[in-house]
Amino acid sequence: MINKEVIITALKQVFDPELPVNIWDLGLVYDIKINGDKVKLTMTMTSPTCPMSEQIMQMAKDVIKDIDGISEVDVVLVWDPPWDLSKMSEIARIELDLTEMGW
């Protein structure tokens, strides 16, 4: 069965090429909507000038599309709300050694 947990597990395989953290733990994914066999992913980047944005979006689309039962994936890039460090998981903060900064 297609559910958000299956999609989140897939998204944790997608890493920002410039950071050793996956896009889920970085907090780049804002919303996942499932409608039958179609998925709409709303996400952002750490910066509007991210040189890898197209690649990251395509990787996210590919891992979701590889899930059995999903026929269509729409990835929407948004800038509002803007990404900031507070959106990262505790795992990401530890991986990036940001725990000492009070995040």
Backbone bond lengths (Angstrom), bond angles and torsions (degrees), N, CA, C in turn:
res aa  C-N    CA-C-N  psi(-1)  N-CA   C-N-CA  omega(-1)  CA-C   N-CA-C  phi
1 M - - - 1.451 - - 1.523 110.60 -
2 I 1.314 116.23 137.60 1.459 121.14 178.98 1.526 108.38 -80.78
3 N 1.335 115.05 123.49 1.453 119.92 174.99 1.527 109.06 -146.20
4 K 1.309 116.04 171.21 1.468 119.86 -176.01 1.525 112.46 -62.11
5 E 1.321 117.07 -35.27 1.457 119.58 -178.35 1.532 111.59 -62.66
6 V 1.327 116.81 -39.77 1.464 121.19 177.98 1.533 110.03 -64.55
7 I 1.315 115.80 -41.45 1.468 120.49 179.57 1.528 110.44 -67.92
8 I 1.319 117.51 -41.98 1.472 120.76 178.32 1.522 110.38 -61.37
9 T 1.323 117.19 -42.50 1.465 120.35 177.51 1.525 110.69 -58.55
10 A 1.327 116.90 -41.85 1.467 120.71 177.99 1.526 110.68 -65.45
11 L 1.325 117.17 -43.20 1.466 120.69 -178.52 1.523 112.30 -64.87
12 K 1.311 117.30 -25.36 1.466 120.21 178.01 1.528 111.77 -70.95
13 Q 1.327 117.34 -6.25 1.463 121.62 174.84 1.533 112.02 -88.82
14 V 1.334 116.30 -8.40 1.468 121.09 -177.49 1.525 108.52 -98.60
15 F 1.322 115.28 117.35 1.459 120.86 -178.83 1.517 110.33 -109.12
16 D 1.319 115.03 141.68 1.456 120.19 170.45 1.531 105.47 -64.39
17 P 1.341 118.69 123.16 1.468 120.37 -177.03 1.528 114.10 -59.71
18 E 1.328 117.26 -18.55 1.463 120.15 -178.53 1.527 112.82 -96.25
19 L 1.341 117.03 -8.53 1.465 121.20 -177.49 1.528 109.28 -134.64
20 P 1.332 117.80 150.24 1.465 120.37 -179.94 1.536 112.66 -86.44
21 V 1.333 116.86 38.01 1.460 121.37 -176.05 1.528 108.64 -133.28
22 N 1.330 116.01 142.16 1.466 119.62 179.56 1.528 110.87 -76.35
23 I 1.328 115.57 161.69 1.469 120.48 -173.78 1.521 113.00 -68.22
24 W 1.332 117.96 -26.04 1.467 119.78 177.39 1.530 109.72 -68.82
25 D 1.341 116.76 -50.41 1.458 120.11 -178.58 1.528 112.46 -70.12
26 L 1.314 116.96 -24.99 1.466 119.29 173.83 1.527 111.90 -70.01
27 G 1.319 116.53 -18.38 1.466 119.80 -179.26 1.513 112.82 84.55
28 L 1.325 116.94 23.08 1.464 120.23 -179.28 1.523 112.76 -80.59
29 V 1.325 117.50 -18.93 1.461 121.32 -178.58 1.528 108.48 -92.64
30 Y 1.318 116.35 119.95 1.458 122.01 -178.59 1.524 113.10 -96.63
31 D 1.330 117.96 -33.25 1.461 119.47 -176.15 1.527 110.53 -157.79
32 I 1.322 114.80 146.05 1.461 122.66 174.37 1.518 106.92 -129.36
33 K 1.324 116.22 120.10 1.456 120.97 176.86 1.531 108.24 -116.90
34 I 1.334 115.21 133.09 1.457 121.30 179.38 1.515 107.68 -117.29
35 N 1.332 115.37 127.81 1.463 121.64 177.21 1.529 107.06 -131.95
36 G 1.323 115.16 93.34 1.455 119.20 -176.62 1.515 110.79 66.71
37 D 1.342 116.32 -116.75 1.464 120.72 179.59 1.524 112.28 -101.56
38 K 1.334 116.31 15.77 1.463 121.42 -179.36 1.525 110.27 -114.98
39 V 1.325 115.23 142.32 1.456 121.04 -179.66 1.520 108.97 -126.87
40 K 1.332 114.63 135.63 1.460 121.23 173.03 1.520 107.22 -116.11
41 L 1.321 115.73 120.74 1.456 123.15 -179.64 1.521 108.23 -109.65
42 T 1.314 116.71 123.57 1.459 121.73 175.46 1.514 107.19 -107.14
43 M 1.316 115.52 125.23 1.460 119.85 -176.16 1.518 111.13 -145.83
44 T 1.313 115.03 173.09 1.452 121.74 178.28 1.523 108.30 -135.84
45 M 1.302 116.24 -175.26 1.457 123.15 174.70 1.522 107.81 -124.19
46 T 1.314 116.07 166.59 1.460 119.22 179.34 1.519 111.71 -68.42
47 S 1.336 116.02 -21.97 1.464 121.09 -179.44 1.528 109.47 -154.14
48 P 1.334 117.65 143.28 1.462 119.39 175.82 1.531 113.31 -61.13
49 T 1.314 116.89 -18.63 1.466 120.31 179.95 1.529 112.51 -98.27
50 C 1.329 117.15 14.76 1.463 121.37 -179.58 1.528 109.90 -57.57
51 P 1.330 117.64 118.18 1.462 120.30 -177.83 1.530 113.20 -72.20
52 M 1.320 117.28 -12.88 1.457 121.13 -175.91 1.527 112.46 -105.76
53 S 1.321 118.64 10.66 1.467 121.04 -173.04 1.530 112.64 -57.97
54 E 1.311 118.22 -45.87 1.471 120.18 -179.47 1.526 111.02 -63.09
55 Q 1.319 116.67 -41.92 1.460 121.15 -179.95 1.531 110.81 -64.94
56 I 1.323 117.78 -44.22 1.458 121.60 -179.81 1.525 110.40 -63.94
57 M 1.318 117.46 -43.36 1.461 121.10 178.72 1.527 110.89 -62.69
58 Q 1.323 117.23 -41.09 1.466 120.67 179.48 1.528 111.13 -67.02
59 M 1.330 116.76 -39.93 1.469 119.60 177.98 1.528 110.36 -63.45
60 A 1.331 117.36 -41.03 1.467 120.96 177.94 1.525 110.18 -62.29
61 K 1.310 116.04 -45.47 1.470 120.45 179.14 1.525 110.60 -60.75
62 D 1.313 117.12 -43.98 1.463 121.49 -177.57 1.521 112.59 -63.46
63 V 1.347 117.89 -44.38 1.471 118.64 -177.65 1.522 111.31 -69.29
64 I 1.328 117.38 -31.80 1.468 119.61 177.15 1.525 109.81 -71.99
65 K 1.317 116.35 -43.15 1.470 120.83 -179.03 1.531 111.40 -62.62
66 D 1.332 117.49 -26.63 1.465 122.05 179.06 1.528 113.28 -74.02
67 I 1.329 117.71 -10.43 1.462 120.91 179.27 1.527 108.47 -74.02
68 D 1.317 116.25 130.72 1.469 120.89 178.98 1.521 110.52 -56.18
69 G 1.325 114.96 132.39 1.455 120.90 176.46 1.510 114.95 95.50
70 I 1.332 117.93 -8.08 1.464 120.87 179.08 1.527 108.63 -98.15
71 S 1.329 115.79 125.08 1.462 119.95 -177.89 1.524 112.80 -105.32
72 E 1.321 116.76 -23.81 1.461 119.43 -174.94 1.523 110.00 -144.70
73 V 1.332 116.02 137.53 1.462 121.83 178.28 1.518 108.21 -131.54
74 D 1.312 114.78 126.74 1.461 121.59 176.46 1.522 107.29 -114.78
75 V 1.327 116.99 120.45 1.460 121.53 178.67 1.527 107.76 -107.84
76 V 1.324 114.59 121.66 1.464 121.43 -177.99 1.527 108.28 -111.84
77 L 1.314 116.25 125.83 1.458 122.40 178.56 1.518 108.94 -95.82
78 V 1.329 116.58 126.44 1.465 121.75 179.30 1.527 109.88 -126.31
79 W 1.304 114.91 158.80 1.470 120.20 178.33 1.526 112.29 -118.89
80 D 1.324 115.77 -0.05 1.451 120.47 -179.23 1.514 108.35 -128.04
81 P 1.309 119.55 116.92 1.459 125.96 6.07 1.525 110.78 -78.27
82 P 1.312 115.51 149.34 1.460 118.68 178.55 1.530 111.04 -66.35
83 W 1.316 115.39 145.63 1.460 120.58 178.25 1.520 109.32 -71.23
84 D 1.324 115.78 144.42 1.466 120.78 170.11 1.532 108.24 -148.08
85 L 1.301 116.85 172.73 1.464 121.83 -174.53 1.525 113.33 -59.45
86 S 1.312 117.96 -25.91 1.467 120.43 -178.09 1.530 112.19 -67.02
87 K 1.314 118.73 -16.59 1.460 122.28 -179.32 1.532 112.57 -80.50
88 M 1.328 117.27 -11.48 1.463 121.41 -179.51 1.519 111.10 -74.98
89 S 1.320 115.59 148.48 1.463 120.96 174.61 1.526 109.50 -74.99
90 E 1.317 115.21 166.30 1.460 120.53 176.32 1.529 110.30 -60.98
91 I 1.324 116.55 -36.34 1.471 121.22 177.68 1.526 110.25 -59.00
92 A 1.331 116.71 -45.21 1.468 120.68 -179.93 1.525 110.88 -65.46
93 R 1.316 116.64 -40.76 1.472 119.82 179.70 1.525 111.18 -62.52
94 I 1.331 115.82 -39.89 1.469 119.51 178.00 1.524 109.96 -67.25
95 E 1.334 116.93 -45.69 1.466 121.39 -178.97 1.528 111.49 -59.67
96 L 1.325 116.41 -37.29 1.467 120.67 -178.60 1.527 112.62 -94.15
97 D 1.346 115.99 6.89 1.460 122.56 178.35 1.536 112.28 56.66
98 L 1.322 115.09 46.17 1.468 120.53 179.46 1.530 112.32 -105.88
99 T 1.309 118.23 5.52 1.467 120.53 -176.17 1.519 111.82 -68.00
100 E 1.306 117.85 -29.44 1.473 121.17 -179.64 1.526 111.79 -71.49
101 M 1.328 117.41 -16.10 1.457 121.01 -175.76 1.526 112.02 -87.70
102 G 1.329 117.24 3.11 1.450 120.07 178.66 1.507 114.26 82.51
103 W 1.324 117.02 11.44 1.465 120.01 178.05 1.492 106.38 -84.96
